[in-house]
Amino acid sequence: MFRCAAIVNYPALESGLVKIQRGLTLTAAERTACAEFRVPDAEDGAEDQGDEPSTSFVAQAYKRRKTTKRSAYVDVGYVLPTSNECERLFSRAKLIFSDLRKSMDRVTLETLVVLHCNRSLWNVYTVDEVLVALKVLATWKSLEVLAALEVLGARGTQEVLAALAFLAALEVLVAWKTQEPLGVLAALESGDVRPRAAVAA
């Protein structure tokens, strides 16, 4: 009835837990595999019922209908039957970290795997919010660098060149994410490195 994947180590345990959650009858192998989850009082109650004097069939049916049906097992909704999730995680990491991506940084790989595993927690709107936040951050950094250029007087010192390189790198990142034209790179290509020209561009 229940098909298990080939990577499952204990099929009887997994199918038994699924049947317990659905309230179905377990096979002998499944009962043995799920014995650890059995409620101790349930076994005692079953033994006590055998000692009771026999009553009529109608009385037993009426009593059975009045009593609430309780599971003989603890709540197994929190149990992960096997290591399937881990195996899927390793498979996903192997697909991402292919032979063509061997130079990928560990942090990047971890980020991609976490994003894939938590796909239900983010959507297109979340990505849009992140892009807007990146753009605001880049604009803030641009204003900061331009203020530094005003202070230094834009005389071609190493600090000015480093600030321009930093600003250009930020604009490349924002342009790559938002597909917008590059202001500082255009100013650098034209040879005009004055701050006000960069702002106008």
N, C-alpha and C positions, 0 to 999 in steps of 0.2 A: 504493500500500500504506500509506504513512504520510501522514496528513493534517496539514498545517501550518496554524496560525492565520493570519488575515489580516494581523496585525501583524508577521509574520516577514519580515525583510528579505532573508535568504538561505536559501530553502527547501532548496536542494541541499546546503548546508553542514550544516543541521540534520539532514536525513534521512540524509546520509552519516555524520555522527557517531553517530547512533542505530544505523545498520547496522554500523559498526565495533564499537560496544560489544556488539552482539548476534552478531557474527561472520558477518554475511550478505555477499553479493556486492554491490558498488557499481556504479552506472551510470557512464557516461563523465562526465556532468556532476558527479556526486558525487565521482568520483576527482579531477577537476580542482579542485573546491572544497576537498577535503581533502588536497591535495598537500603542504601545509606540515606535516602531521602524519605524513608517511610516514617510516619509518626509512631512513636512507641505505644501510645494509648490505643491506636487503631488495632494492633495485634491483640492486646489484652481484651478489648471490647469484643473482638471476634471470638475469642476463647470463651468469654462469659456468656455470649449468646448461645453457644452450643450446650451449656449446662442448664438453660432454662427449660421448664417443662413444656411439652408440645401443646399448642393451642389449636383451635380450629383454623382452617384455611382462610376464612373470611376475617377472623380477628387479626391474623398475621398480615393480611393485605391492608386492612384498615390501619394497623399500627405502622406499617411500612410507609403508607401514604402520609401519615401525620408527622413522622420523624423527618427532620431535614437531612438531606443528603450531604454528608461531609466526606471530603477526600481523605484517603488513607495516607496521603503523602503531604509533605510540607509544600509551601508555595515555591515552585521552581521557575517562576517567571524571571528571576534574576540570574539563573544559572546559564553560563555559556557551556553548551554540551561538550564541545571539543575545541581544538585550536584552529578552527576554520577561519576565524577573523584574522588571526596572525598569518596563516598561510596566504590568505588573500592579500594582506598587506605586503608580504614578501614578494608575491607575484607582481603586484602593482609597482613596487620599487624596482624590480628587475626590468619591467617594461619601460619605466622612465629612464633608468640608468643603463641604457643600451651601450653597445660597442661604440656607437658614434658620439656618445655623451660621456666618455670616460673622464674628461677633464672637468666635469661639473663639480662645483663645490658641494661639500656635505650639507651646508646650510640651505643651499638652493634645493637639493634633493629632499631634505626634510620638509621644507616649505611646500614643495609640490605634493608630496605624499600626504601631508596634513590637510592641505586644501582639498585634495581628492577625497580623502576619507570623511571630511566634514562638508561635503558638497551641499548638504541640506541646510547649512548655516549661512550660505552666501549665495548671491544671485547677481544679475546684471546691474541692479541698482547699487549694490555694495561696491562693485568695481567702479561704477561711475563716481560714487562718493570718494573713493580713494584717489581717483584721478583728479578730482576737483581739489582735494586736500594737497596733492602733489603740486598742482599748479599754484595754489595759494602759497605754499612753502617756497617754491621757486621764485615767485614774485617778491616775497618778503626778503629772500636772500639777494635778489637782484637790487632791491632798494638799499639793502645793507652795503653791498659792494659799491654801488654808485655813490653812496655817501662817503665811503672810504676813499674813493677816487677824488671826490671833491676836496677832502681834507688833504690828500697827498698832492693835489694840484695836477695830477696826470702828467708827470714829467718823464715817464718812461722808466721808472725805477723797477726793480725786480718785484717789489710788492704789488705795483700796479699790474704788471704782466701776470703775476700769479692770480690776482683778483679777476682779471679779464678771463684767464683760462678757466677759473672756477665758475664764473658766470656763464661762459660759453658751454661748459659741460652740463650745467643745470638746464640751460635752454635746450640743449640736444636731448636731454632726458624728457623734458616736458613736450618738445616737438614730436619725439618718437611716440609718446603716449597719447598725445592729443592731435597730432597731425597739423600743427600750426606752424607758420613761417618763423624763421629764426631771426631775431632782431640783432643780437650782438654779433653773431657769425657774419651777417651781412655787413655790419660796420667794420669788422676785422678784415673781411675780404676787400672792402673798398679802401682800406688803409686809414680810415678815420677812427681813431681810438679814443676820441674825446668823450667824456661821459654824457654830455648833452646830445651829441650825435647818436650815441647808443640809445638814449632815451627816446629820441625822435624816431629812430628806426624801429 
